[in-house]
């Protein structure tokens, strides 16, 4: 007789597979964390409460990636486009990117 897995058991198996995929190799873990930080930062920069003037998603993603990789490139005027919260997000991304490299 075949054993059928419950929904909970399937979820646990999926979580275990994802855990192995991300944490099995250190390089993959670092890259995943880096990408996650960039996307969270870009999302926070895209929120209206961090902008003083409208900024597109692609510009927010570019600024977050540039801050995370500590290159300093920008397609917009950061000081005029983001308020104090947005600038703190950028500083946090610089700190995360600087400590990872």
MMTF fields as JSON, N, C-alpha, C and O atoms, coordinates in Angstrom:
{
  "mmtfVersion": "1.0.0",
  "mmtfProducer": "UNKNOWN",
  "numBonds": 403,
  "numAtoms": 404,
  "numGroups": 101,
  "numChains": 1,
  "numModels": 1,
  "chainsPerModel": [1],
  "groupsPerChain": [101],
  "chainIdList": ["A"],
  "bondAtomList": [4, 2, 8, 6, 12, 10, 16, 14, 20, 18, 24, 22, 28, 26, 32, 30, 36, 34, 40, 38, 44, 42, 48, 46, 52, 50, 56, 54, 60, 58, 64, 62, 68, 66, 72, 70, 76, 74, 80, 78, 84, 82, 88, 86, 92, 90, 96, 94, 100, 98, 104, 102, 108, 106, 112, 110, 116, 114, 120, 118, 124, 122, 128, 126, 132, 130, 136, 134, 140, 138, 144, 142, 148, 146, 152, 150, 156, 154, 160, 158, 164, 162, 168, 166, 172, 170, 176, 174, 180, 178, 184, 182, 188, 186, 192, 190, 196, 194, 200, 198, 204, 202, 208, 206, 212, 210, 216, 214, 220, 218, 224, 222, 228, 226, 232, 230, 236, 234, 240, 238, 244, 242, 248, 246, 252, 250, 256, 254, 260, 258, 264, 262, 268, 266, 272, 270, 276, 274, 280, 278, 284, 282, 288, 286, 292, 290, 296, 294, 300, 298, 304, 302, 308, 306, 312, 310, 316, 314, 320, 318, 324, 322, 328, 326, 332, 330, 336, 334, 340, 338, 344, 342, 348, 346, 352, 350, 356, 354, 360, 358, 364, 362, 368, 366, 372, 370, 376, 374, 380, 378, 384, 382, 388, 386, 392, 390, 396, 394, 400, 398],
  "bondOrderList": [1, 1, 1, 1, 1, 1, 1, 1, 1, 1, 1, 1, 1, 1, 1, 1, 1, 1, 1, 1, 1, 1, 1, 1, 1, 1, 1, 1, 1, 1, 1, 1, 1, 1, 1, 1, 1, 1, 1, 1, 1, 1, 1, 1, 1, 1, 1, 1, 1, 1, 1, 1, 1, 1, 1, 1, 1, 1, 1, 1, 1, 1, 1, 1, 1, 1, 1, 1, 1, 1, 1, 1, 1, 1, 1, 1, 1, 1, 1, 1, 1, 1, 1, 1, 1, 1, 1, 1, 1, 1, 1, 1, 1, 1, 1, 1, 1, 1, 1, 1],
  "groupList": [{"groupName": "UNK", "atomNameList": ["N", "CA", "C", "O"], "elementList": ["N", "C", "C", "O"], "formalChargeList": [0, 0, 0, 0], "bondAtomList": [1, 0, 2, 1, 3, 2], "bondOrderList": [1, 1, 2], "singleLetterCode": "X", "chemCompType": "L-PEPTIDE LINKING"}],
  "groupTypeList": [0, 0, 0, 0, 0, 0, 0, 0, 0, 0, 0, 0, 0, 0, 0, 0, 0, 0, 0, 0, 0, 0, 0, 0, 0, 0, 0, 0, 0, 0, 0, 0, 0, 0, 0, 0, 0, 0, 0, 0, 0, 0, 0, 0, 0, 0, 0, 0, 0, 0, 0, 0, 0, 0, 0, 0, 0, 0, 0, 0, 0, 0, 0, 0, 0, 0, 0, 0, 0, 0, 0, 0, 0, 0, 0, 0, 0, 0, 0, 0, 0, 0, 0, 0, 0, 0, 0, 0, 0, 0, 0, 0, 0, 0, 0, 0, 0, 0, 0, 0, 0],
  "groupIdList": [1, 2, 3, 4, 5, 6, 7, 8, 9, 10, 11, 12, 13, 14, 15, 16, 17, 18, 19, 20, 21, 22, 23, 24, 25, 26, 27, 28, 29, 30, 31, 32, 33, 34, 35, 36, 37, 38, 39, 40, 41, 42, 43, 44, 45, 46, 47, 48, 49, 50, 51, 52, 53, 54, 55, 56, 57, 58, 59, 60, 61, 62, 63, 64, 65, 66, 67, 68, 69, 70, 71, 72, 73, 74, 75, 76, 77, 78, 79, 80, 81, 82, 83, 84, 85, 86, 87, 88, 89, 90, 91, 92, 93, 94, 95, 96, 97, 98, 99, 100, 101],
  "secStructList": [7, 7, 7, 7, 7, 7, 2, 2, 2, 2, 2, 2, 2, 2, 2, 2, 2, 2, 2, 2, 2, 2, 2, 1, 1, 2, 2, 2, 2, 2, 2, 2, 2, 2, 2, 2, 2, 2, 2, 2, 2, 2, 2, 2, 2, 2, 1, 4, 4, 4, 5, 1, 1, 7, 7, 7, 2, 2, 2, 2, 2, 2, 2, 2, 2, 2, 2, 2, 6, 6, 7, 7, 7, 7, 1, 1, 7, 2, 2, 2, 2, 5, 7, 2, 2, 2, 2, 2, 2, 2, 2, 2, 2, 2, 2, 2, 2, 2, 2, 2, 7],
  "xCoordList": [0.832, 0.0, 0.887, 1.853, 0.549, 1.333, 0.974, -0.185, 1.989, 1.785, 1.583, 2.435, 0.483, 0.205, 0.647, 0.371, 1.329, 1.819, 0.716, -0.09, 0.7, -0.263, 0.258, 1.41, -0.596, -0.213, 0.926, 1.847, 0.87, 1.919, 3.248, 4.287, 3.23, 4.461, 5.046, 6.265, 4.176, 4.65, 5.308, 6.347, 4.695, 5.273, 6.629, 7.564, 6.743, 8.017, 9.078, 10.226, 8.7, 9.656, 10.107, 11.283, 9.181, 9.543, 10.479, 11.45, 10.197, 11.052, 12.44, 13.447, 12.497, 13.793, 14.567, 15.783, 13.884, 14.562, 15.086, 16.201, 14.296, 14.742, 15.913, 16.859, 15.85, 16.931, 18.231, 19.291, 18.143, 19.332, 19.856, 21.067, 18.944, 19.349, 20.135, 21.138, 19.68, 20.313, 21.535, 22.569, 21.439, 22.486, 23.51, 24.447, 23.35, 24.265, 25.679, 26.662, 25.77, 27.072, 27.199, 26.272, 28.32, 28.487, 28.361, 27.794, 28.865, 28.787, 27.333, 26.949, 26.542, 25.119, 24.394, 23.497, 24.779, 24.184, 24.494, 23.608, 25.739, 26.128, 25.411, 24.915, 25.349, 24.682, 23.19, 22.616, 22.565, 21.135, 20.875, 19.933, 21.702, 21.555, 21.779, 21.084, 22.742, 23.041, 21.856, 21.447, 21.307, 20.146, 18.926, 18.173, 18.739, 17.614, 17.739, 16.751, 18.929, 19.143, 18.877, 18.286, 19.309, 19.093, 17.606, 17.125, 16.872, 15.45, 14.644, 13.688, 15.009, 14.328, 14.63, 13.735, 15.887, 16.254, 15.548, 15.067, 15.478, 14.794, 13.309, 12.722, 12.71, 11.293, 11.069, 10.113, 11.937, 11.817, 12.026, 11.348, 12.953, 13.174, 11.999, 11.744, 11.295, 10.163, 8.909, 8.0, 8.857, 7.678, 7.556, 8.563, 6.326, 6.133, 6.669, 7.027, 6.731, 7.203, 8.711, 9.225, 9.437, 10.882, 11.29, 12.48, 10.326, 10.62, 10.104, 9.075, 10.823, 10.329, 9.737, 8.922, 10.14, 9.558, 9.473, 10.243, 8.561, 8.375, 9.64, 10.285, 9.969, 11.126, 10.623, 9.859, 11.051, 10.582, 11.211, 12.219, 10.58, 11.067, 12.464, 13.312, 12.719, 14.028, 15.121, 16.246, 14.803, 15.786, 16.055, 17.199, 15.003, 15.187, 16.03, 16.897, 15.772, 16.549, 18.013, 18.92, 18.237, 19.603, 20.339, 21.495, 19.677, 20.308, 20.606, 21.676, 19.677, 19.896, 21.041, 21.857, 21.111, 22.197, 23.533, 24.546, 23.523, 24.746, 25.216, 26.414, 24.279, 24.65, 25.125, 26.081, 24.484, 24.875, 26.228, 26.949, 26.581, 27.885, 28.929, 30.084, 28.541, 29.412, 30.135, 31.334, 29.405, 30.001, 29.749, 30.559, 28.638, 28.349, 27.696, 27.596, 27.253, 26.591, 25.125, 24.512, 24.565, 23.153, 22.622, 23.324, 21.381, 20.747, 19.896, 19.371, 19.756, 18.944, 19.727, 20.766, 19.216, 19.81, 19.274, 18.115, 20.112, 19.677, 19.227, 18.221, 19.964, 19.632, 18.296, 17.602, 17.935, 16.669, 15.505, 14.347, 15.795, 14.733, 14.251, 13.096, 15.129, 14.768, 14.842, 15.663, 13.967, 14.0, 14.979, 15.765, 14.921, 15.873, 15.761, 16.78, 14.539, 14.372, 15.006, 15.701, 14.77, 15.356, 16.872, 17.539, 17.412, 18.864, 19.43, 20.525, 18.696, 19.139, 19.104, 19.957, 18.13, 18.086, 19.322, 19.936, 19.684, 20.865, 22.134, 23.0, 22.233, 23.392, 23.457, 24.537, 22.308, 22.282, 22.737, 23.459, 22.328, 22.769, 24.268, 24.933, 24.798, 26.243, 26.971, 27.998, 26.435, 27.054, 27.012, 27.998, 25.873, 25.742, 26.677, 27.355, 26.711, 27.587, 29.052, 29.869, 29.4, 30.795, 31.288, 32.454, 30.416, 30.845, 30.909, 31.634, 30.16, 30.166, 31.366, 31.784, 31.916, 33.038, 34.38, 35.403],
  "yCoordList": [-1.168, 0.0, 1.246, 1.332, 2.206, 3.432, 4.381, 4.506, 5.035, 6.028, 7.388, 7.838, 8.032, 9.354, 10.399, 10.282, 11.41, 12.477, 13.491, 13.806, 13.984, 15.025, 16.36, 16.472, 17.359, 18.699, 19.228, 19.864, 18.976, 19.447, 18.777, 19.438, 17.498, 16.785, 17.288, 17.385, 17.607, 18.16, 19.521, 19.812, 20.347, 21.664, 21.525, 22.252, 20.606, 20.387, 19.916, 20.357, 19.019, 18.539, 19.672, 19.749, 20.554, 21.693, 22.641, 23.127, 22.906, 23.785, 23.169, 23.871, 21.864, 21.192, 21.255, 21.444, 21.101, 21.177, 22.582, 22.746, 23.6, 24.981, 25.275, 25.963, 24.761, 24.944, 24.329, 24.948, 23.115, 22.466, 23.241, 23.379, 23.745, 24.477, 25.732, 26.044, 26.451, 27.719, 27.517, 28.144, 26.667, 26.568, 25.468, 25.317, 24.703, 23.594, 24.075, 23.474, 25.147, 25.679, 27.122, 27.909, 27.485, 28.832, 29.932, 30.986, 29.715, 30.731, 31.009, 32.157, 29.962, 30.123, 30.866, 31.665, 30.605, 31.283, 32.776, 33.6, 33.129, 34.541, 35.242, 36.356, 34.613, 35.214, 35.397, 36.412, 34.429, 34.537, 35.676, 36.448, 35.779, 36.873, 38.223, 39.19, 38.292, 39.531, 39.955, 41.116, 39.028, 39.329, 39.704, 40.609, 39.015, 39.316, 40.729, 41.462, 41.114, 42.46, 43.52, 44.558, 43.265, 44.232, 44.381, 45.501, 43.276, 43.374, 43.987, 44.723, 43.7, 44.34, 45.832, 46.648, 46.192, 47.608, 48.332, 49.449, 47.714, 48.336, 48.52, 49.538, 47.543, 47.648, 48.775, 49.539, 48.887, 49.981, 51.337, 52.304, 51.417, 52.681, 53.035, 54.214, 52.048, 52.282, 52.74, 53.306, 52.503, 52.904, 54.428, 55.133, 54.931, 56.39, 57.101, 58.277, 56.407, 57.066, 57.255, 57.851, 56.767, 56.992, 57.921, 58.163, 58.441, 59.3, 60.715, 60.918, 61.686, 63.059, 63.408, 64.325, 62.685, 62.804, 61.402, 60.525, 61.172, 59.817, 59.264, 59.935, 58.022, 57.323, 55.975, 55.292, 55.597, 54.336, 53.14, 53.264, 51.98, 50.744, 50.405, 50.007, 50.556, 50.19, 51.101, 50.651, 52.376, 53.275, 52.893, 52.934, 52.522, 52.07, 50.796, 50.651, 49.877, 48.64, 48.936, 48.323, 49.873, 50.229, 50.874, 50.543, 51.796, 52.465, 51.453, 51.504, 50.533, 49.521, 48.589, 48.235, 48.188, 47.329, 48.061, 47.492, 49.314, 50.106, 50.318, 50.28, 50.539, 50.703, 49.381, 49.361, 48.29, 46.984, 46.525, 45.825, 46.918, 46.55, 47.625, 47.476, 48.688, 49.789, 50.396, 50.669, 50.608, 51.246, 52.747, 53.504, 53.187, 54.614, 55.179, 56.398, 54.341, 54.828, 55.123, 54.497, 56.078, 56.392, 57.024, 57.784, 56.707, 57.291, 58.493, 59.179, 58.752, 59.859, 60.639, 60.185, 61.819, 62.598, 62.026, 62.247, 61.299, 60.589, 61.569, 61.336, 62.655, 63.627, 64.318, 64.662, 64.522, 65.191, 64.209, 64.607, 62.942, 61.969, 61.237, 60.815, 61.079, 60.315, 61.188, 62.101, 60.888, 61.593, 60.888, 60.043, 61.244, 60.69, 59.164, 58.478, 58.628, 57.18, 56.487, 55.484, 57.016, 56.435, 56.487, 55.549, 57.578, 57.685, 56.708, 56.178, 56.468, 55.48, 54.068, 53.245, 53.783, 52.479, 52.32, 51.253, 53.374, 53.326, 53.117, 52.319, 53.829, 53.67, 52.236, 51.651, 51.677, 50.299, 49.325, 48.37, 49.555, 48.697, 48.819, 47.834, 50.028, 50.212, 49.437, 48.808, 49.485, 48.764, 47.245, 46.546, 46.752, 45.314, 44.892, 43.869, 45.675, 45.342, 45.464, 44.678, 46.443, 46.624, 45.529, 45.141, 45.032, 43.976, 42.621, 41.732, 42.452, 41.17, 41.041, 39.929, 42.158, 42.07, 42.144, 42.083],
  "zCoordList": [0.0, 0.0, 0.0, 0.759, -0.857, -0.957, 0.173, 0.566, 0.674, 1.726, 1.068, 0.302, 1.354, 0.809, 1.818, 3.012, 1.333, 2.189, 2.457, 1.581, 3.666, 3.998, 3.488, 3.071, 3.525, 3.083, 3.94, 3.427, 5.213, 6.133, 5.806, 5.807, 5.531, 5.188, 3.865, 3.718, 2.906, 1.638, 1.835, 1.242, 2.671, 2.954, 3.624, 3.29, 4.557, 5.249, 4.262, 4.325, 3.346, 2.34, 1.424, 1.068, 1.038, 0.2, 0.931, 0.351, 2.191, 2.988, 3.145, 3.046, 3.39, 3.509, 2.195, 2.208, 1.067, -0.232, -0.48, -0.974, -0.142, -0.289, 0.637, 0.252, 1.839, 2.802, 2.27, 2.348, 1.734, 1.173, -0.033, -0.209, -0.861, -2.054, -1.698, -2.339, -0.676, -0.318, 0.57, 0.34, 1.565, 2.577, 2.331, 3.115, 1.264, 1.02, 0.687, 1.118, -0.072, -0.469, 0.009, -0.178, 0.618, 1.157, 0.106, 0.393, -1.079, -2.124, -2.504, -2.729, -2.572, -2.897, -1.782, -2.047, -0.545, 0.602, 0.558, 0.786, 0.27, 0.207, -0.942, -0.769, -2.102, -3.252, -3.005, -3.399, -2.361, -2.051, -1.077, -1.255, -0.055, 0.902, 0.261, 0.573, -0.63, -1.34, -2.205, -2.17, -2.977, -3.821, -2.984, -3.344, -1.885, -1.014, -0.445, -0.394, -0.02, 0.51, -0.553, -0.258, -1.785, -2.863, -3.167, -3.335, -3.241, -3.555, -2.413, -2.661, -1.182, -0.052, -0.052, 0.168, -0.3, -0.357, -1.485, -1.295, -2.661, -3.797, -3.508, -3.872, -2.86, -2.507, -1.506, -1.641, -0.506, 0.454, -0.206, 0.141, -1.151, -1.862, -2.768, -3.015, -3.257, -4.153, -3.407, -4.015, -2.117, -1.336, -1.299, -1.228, -1.345, -1.36, -0.115, -0.188, 1.026, 2.238, 2.272, 3.218, 1.271, 1.237, 0.091, -0.109, -0.655, -1.8, -1.581, -0.937, -2.121, -2.134, -3.487, -3.594, -4.519, -5.853, -6.452, -6.061, -7.385, -7.915, -8.582, -9.387, -8.22, -8.781, -9.296, -8.614, -10.493, -11.082, -10.363, -9.667, -10.555, -9.928, -10.41, -9.612, -11.714, -12.253, -11.702, -11.483, -11.475, -10.866, -9.413, -8.959, -8.686, -7.302, -7.256, -6.394, -8.185, -8.248, -8.591, -8.031, -9.508, -9.881, -8.714, -8.45, -8.011, -6.869, -5.769, -5.162, -5.5, -4.469, -4.851, -4.0, -6.115, -6.562, -6.495, -6.088, -6.896, -6.845, -5.407, -5.129, -4.506, -3.1, -2.515, -1.739, -2.867, -2.352, -2.848, -2.137, -4.07, -4.609, -4.35, -4.749, -3.698, -3.292, -4.496, -4.428, -5.602, -6.77, -6.781, -7.316, -6.197, -6.136, -7.376, -7.509, -8.285, -9.489, -9.212, -8.347, -9.948, -9.782, -11.049, -11.716, -11.38, -12.556, -12.186, -13.063, -10.899, -10.416, -9.366, -8.888, -9.014, -7.928, -6.618, -6.267, -5.905, -4.704, -3.621, -2.951, -3.45, -2.412, -2.642, -1.685, -3.895, -4.2, -4.337, -4.213, -4.587, -4.855, -3.613, -3.553, -2.611, -1.428, -0.18, -0.087, 0.774, 2.047, 2.989, 2.562, 4.27, 5.237, 5.326, 5.411, 5.307, 5.383, 4.18, 4.338, 2.976, 1.774, 1.793, 1.356, 2.297, 2.388, 3.419, 3.231, 4.502, 5.493, 4.919, 5.251, 4.065, 3.389, 2.508, 2.482, 1.791, 0.928, 1.781, 1.423, 2.892, 3.778, 4.318, 4.401, 4.682, 5.178, 4.086, 4.374, 2.85, 1.755, 1.517, 1.198, 1.673, 1.54, 2.64, 2.385, 3.861, 4.961, 4.73, 4.965, 4.274, 4.024, 2.891, 2.991, 1.82, 0.701, 1.04, 0.558, 1.866, 2.254, 3.175, 3.112, 4.024, 4.943, 4.239, 4.684, 3.144, 2.435, 1.51, 1.184, 1.09, 0.131, 0.784, 0.102]
}
